[in-house]
């Protein structure tokens, strides 16, 4: 019986799943933590991801002997720089490191929003890899001169597995130097970021959805306890892996509540948004995955829970106690600055407080603030041309919260689908591994065979005016940004 391994290498941890290649049945799992980070400076050593991958795969048991393929879905946008010896030159700057905001602004000014959205599919913000590359050029030119290879996190792990410097359309589309319409490297952004240097040989080759990256290196196979013949799939970004693992159809919308929040939809054509709110990413199947990302999601409710002397489940219970009717207090949750809207130096605010405000109302306001910010992202997707009238799917750690589930249904006034499998990114990576190993396979057919669309449902509370809650949030978030900047 052939098995496949799907790896989800996130900001917080590496998760590994071993699955039956034909049915998708889960055989075993493994997990290992990554070092914690604290934005606005958010960095990790790439070797920590590899150590966590080795640890997590080692927990999968004796069935590893029958593994035929492996794939990695990793946190997007992080900047990995390697020297000629393949050693990391400096810690990787992660997606939620906002120190490169000035560099993003200069890149945007240099070429203009129209150029970026038309050619790269994205408008530079601090999160994107090209902005971080320019930060290194500006602040650490001595390190820039040593770079032999530039990678994103999933590229690094794929390289460690098989020795090939490759990526896929999904992760490449978040770099800032990839043109999805011609499947080619954009020279101008790299020149601007690096002071005119030619970096075409230093960026990874972009593989197609069904291409094989390579086979496990012999020493790596021994280290992981896997056969030497294991095929390494191209891998992808975590959001693209999540889309695979959910079996998205066109028009389906996913809201992911993790450390960050994301909203994305599957489309057949690239979304264009000059404002930069929507990133015109590619997916892992040959299509597109327009996406909106916020920096502040479950970390906000974790923080508020601490303030109120409880934990995340306790805060969820408090929020449910507040009921579904209107409340006066509103939280704008820009605790770590924000990516969408692009306010990297902002901070959160709470309005509508009075001596009568209860702990339960504070708890619900925290959940509502996160939900409303992401629902604004759904509106932005629709404005960019994406179809968003399919299933509304809630995933991530926040999907376990009764308060997040019900408040999303109430405020959106839509049925919310909660997938049966919580680890959609690892599932998607495993599904890609199965398709690639099988040759010219079809991702949608495999999603049906694996039955990845199974989900429970949460219905809106009858009589709740979700639109009023969103108007209240928008009024609170329409502040002068100067009010929320550190003095």
N, C-alpha and C positions, 0 to 999 in steps of 0.2 A: 504493500500500500504506500503510494508516494505521499510525502508530507512537504509542506512549505512553511517558511518562517517569515512573519511580518514584523518589522521593527518600527516602533514609534519613539523617535528620539526628540523629546520636547524640551522646553526650558527647564522643567523641574526633574525629569527622570527619563529613563529608557524603559520601555515596555516591549517584551517579546512575546509573540504568540505562535505556537506551532499548530498548524491546521491541516486537515485532510485536503489534498489538492483537488479532489473531485467534488466533495460535498461541502467543504468549508467547515466541517465539524471541528470544534476546538478540542485539541488533545492535551495541551499543557501551556502554562504561562510562566513568565519570569519578569522581574522588575528590579531596577536599581536606581538610586537617587543620583542627581547631579548637584554640584555645589549651588547654594542659593545666591541670588543676586539682589542688588538694591538699586533700582533706577534712581536718578538719571544715568549713572554709570552702571552698565550691566555687561559684564564680561565673564567668560568661562574659558578654561583651557580645553582645547579640542581633545586632548588625551583623556580628559575626564569622561567624555562621551564614549570613547572607545572602551575604557575600563568598565563603564556601566553596561555597554553592549555585551562584552565578554561575560560579565557577571550574570546578566539577564538570560543570555542564551544558555549559560551553564546550568540554569535552573529548569531547563525544559525536559530533562530526563533522557532515558535510553532511546526513546523514539527518534532522537536526533540522527540515529544511524540510517534512517530512511528518508532524510530530507533531500529534496532534489533542487530546490531553489530558495533564494532569500532576497528580500527587498527592504530598503530603508526609506521611511517617510520621516523627514526631519523638520525642526523648527525653521521657518523661512528667514531669509535676509541676513543672517549672521555672516560676518566677514572672517574667513579663515585665510591666513597668509603663511605659506610654507617656503623654506629656503631650498637650495639645491640638494641638500641632504634629506629633504622631506620632513624636516623638523619645523614645528610651529615657531614663528618669529615673535609673536606676541599673543596674549590672550585674544580670543575671538570676541569682537564686538557683536552683541546680540541685537535682535530686532527691536527690543524695548530699551535700548541705549539711545537716549535722546541728545547726547552731546554733539552729534553731527548736524543739528538743526541749522546752524549758520552755513555749513557747507551745502546743505540741501537748497537753501535760499539762493546761494550764489550760482549753483548749477541751474536752478530754475530761471534766474535772471539772465543767464548767459544765452540760453536757447529759447526760452519762452514756453509757456504751458502748452500751446498748440503743437509745437515740435515734439515735446515729450509725449503727449497723449497720442499723437498720430504715429510716431515711430516706435517708441518704447512701450506704449500702452499704459504708462504710469506717469505721474507728475511727482518729482522728487520731494520726499519728506525725510525726516531724520531716520526713519526705520529702514529705508531701502539700502541695499548693499553699496551702490555707487556713491552714496553720500558718506558712508563710513570709510570707503576707500579714499575719498578726498580728505576726510579728517586725518587719516594716517599720513597722507602726503603733506598736509599743512603742519601737523604737529610732530610727526616722527619721520622726517625724510630719510634718515639713516636706515630705518626699517624698510621703507619703501624700496630702497635700492637693493635690498637683499631678496626681494620676492621672486621666486621662480614659478610658483603656482598660486592662483587665487581660487578660492572655493567657497561654497555655502556649506552649512553643517551636514546636510545629507550627502553632498558630494564628497566631503572628507571621509565619512564612514564608508561610502562605496569604494573610495580609493584605498582605504585600509583593508577592505575585504578582498579586492581583486587587483589592485595596483593600477587601475585605469583612471585617468583624469577626465571624468565625464559628468554630465548632468542630464536633466530632462527638461522638456518644454515648460512644465509647471514651475519648477524652481527657478529656471533661467528667466522666466517672465517677470520675476520680482527683483531681478538684479539691477535693472536700469541700463543694461548694455545689450539687450537681446531684442531683435525684431522678429516677432512671431509670424508676420506675413511672408517673410522671405527665409525664415529659419537661419538667420545670420547674425553675426556679432556687429553691433553698432560701434564704430570706431570713435566717433565724436565724443560720446560721454566718457569713454576711457581716457581719451586725450585730455579732456577738461579735468578729470579727477586726478590724473597723475602728472600733470604739467607737461603734456605733449608726448609722453612716452608711448611706444608701440607695445600694447599688451595683448595682441591677438593670440600669441602663443602661450600666454599665461592663464587665459580663461579656459574653462573646461569645454570639451566638445559636447554638443547637444544631441542626445540620442532620441530616436522616435519611440512612441509608446510601447512597441513590441520588440524593440531591439535588446540584445543581451549586452550588458556592460562587460562581462568576462566570467571567468570561473574563480572560485576561491583560490587564493595563494596556498601553497602546500603547508607552509608554517602556520597560516591562519586557520586552515581546516583542522589542523592538529590542536591548536589553541582552543578552538570552539567545540571540538568533539564532533565535527561534521565530516561527511565524505569529501574527498578532494574534488569530486566531479560536480559539486553543487554549483548551479548557475546563479549568477548575481544579476538581478534585474536592474533597470536604470534608476529605480527609486523615484522620489518626488518630494515636494513640500508637504508639510503636515495637513494643510487644508485640502490639497489635491488628493492626498491619501484618504482623508475623511470622506470626500465626495465619492471615491471609489467604494469605500466600505459601507456607504449608505445606499448605493445603487441609485444615485440621483437621476431623475428624468428631467427634461427641459421644463422649466417653470417651477421646479421644487426650490425652496429656499431653506437654507440651513442657518441656524443661529447657534454658535458655539460659545458656551460660557465656561471659560477657564481663567487662568491668570489674566489673559486678555480676552476681549470679546471679538468675534468675527461674525459677519453675515455674508453669505455667498450664494450664488445660483449657477446652475449649469446652462450654458447657451451654446448655440452653434456659430455665433459670430462674436467678434471682440467688441466689448463695450468701450465707448469713448466718453471720457469725462474730463473736460479741461480744468475743472475745479480741483481735481485730484482726490476727491472724496472716494471715488470708486477706482480701484486698481484693475486694469484690464488684463488679469492673469489668464494664462492658459491652464487647461486641466491636464490630467494624466492620460487622456484617451485620444487626444487629437483635437478636442474642442476647446472651449473657453470657460473660465470660472471667474467672472467679475466679483470683486470682493471688497468689502468695507471692514476695516479693523479699528477697534478702540483699544487703548492701553489698559483701561480700567474696567474690570468685570468682577469676578468672584473675590479678588483681593480687596475690593471695596467693602463687600459685605463681611469678609473676614475681619477687616479692621474695625468696622462699626460694631461687630459682635464683641470684639475685645473691649471697646469703649463701654459697652453695656454689660460687661461682666459675664458674657456667655460665649458660646461657640457658634459655628455656622448652622448646625441643626437647631440650636436653641434660638438663633435669630430668625430662622425660617418659621419656627412655631410662633414667635412673637408677631411676626408680620401677618401670619394667618389670623391671629387674634384681632388684628386691626380691622378685619373685614374687607369687603370689596367696595364700600362706598367712598365718597370723596373725603380727603383729609387736606389740611391746610399746608402741612410741611412738605417741602420739595428738596431733594438732594441732587446737586449737579456734581457727578462723581469724578472730577478731574484730579484725583489725588496725586498721580504721578505725571502731571502734565497730560496732554492728549495728542493723539495722532489724527483722529477724525472726530470733530474738526481739528485742524492743524494748529494746536495751541500748546507747544512743548513746554512753555514756562508757566502755564496756568496751574491753579490749584482748585480744589473742590470748594463749593459753597453750599450752605444750607439756608433756605429762606422759609418764612412762614412760621417761625418758632414763637411759642407763647408759653406762659406759665402753665397752660392746660395741656401742652404737648406731652403725650405718653411715650413710654419706651416702645410700645407696640407700633405707634405711628412712626417713630424714628426707624424702627426695623423695616417697616413697609416702604418708607421713603427711600431707604438704601436699595432695596430690591427694585423699586419702580424707576429710580434714576438710571440704573444699569440697563434695564429693559427698554426704557424710552430712548436712551442713546442708541441702542442697537436697532430699534424700530425706525429711527430716523435713517439708519443705514439701509433698511429695506426700501424706504422711499427713494433714497439716492440711487439704488440699483435700478428701480423702475424708471427713474428719470434718465438714466444712461442708456435705456433701450432694452434692458433685460426683462424677460417675462417672469413674474413673481406670483402667479395665481395658482401654483400647484400646492403641494404639501408644505406646511410650515413645520420644520423639524428642529427639535431642541436637543443639543448634545453637549458634552463636556461635563465637568464636575458639578456645575450649577444645575444640570438637568435632574440631579437627585433631589433637589430642594422642592418641597411642595409649594413654597411661596413663589419661587421663580416660575414653576410650571403654571400655576394658576394666574399669576399676575401677567405673564406673557399672553395667555389665552384671553384674559379680561381686557387688557389694554389694546391688544391687536384685534380683538373681536373675531378671532379665528380659532379653529380647532388646532391644537398643538399635538404633534406626533413625537413620541418618545421612543427611540429605537430600542429593540430588545437587547442589542449588544452595545455596551457603553464604550467599548474601545474601537470606534470606527476607524481611527487612523491606522492602528495595527492591522485591523481586518482588511483595510484597503491595500496596505502594503503586501499582505499575504496574498490577496486576490491578484494583484499585479504579478507577483512571483509565479502564481499558478498559470496565468495567461501567457506570460513570457516563456515559461518552460514548455508550455503546450504548443508553441509556435504561433501561427497566425490566428490566435484566438480572438474572441469577441468579449469585450468587457461587460456589456449588458447581459449577454447570455450567461456568463459566469456569475454575475450578480443574482440572476434568477435561480441558477443551480444552487447557489449558496444560501438563497432565501434571506438576503441581507436587509430586505425592506420591512421585515416584521417590526411592528411598533404598537405600543399602547397609545391611547388618546386622552386628551384633557379638553373639556369643552368650556367655552366662556360662561361666566355666571350671568344668568338672565337678568336683564335690566341695567347692567353696568355700562356706563358711558365711557368707553375707552378713549374716544377722541378728546374728551374733556381732560383726562389725565395727561394726554400728550400735549395739549395746548398749555396746560399749567407748567409742564416741564420746559417747553420751548420758551415760555415767558421768563422762567428763572434762568435759563441758559443764555438768554440774549443780553448778557451783561457786557459792560465795557471790560475788555480783557485785562485792562490795567488794574482792575479791582482785585484780580486773583493772581497777580504776579508777586513773587517775593520782593520785599523792599530791600 
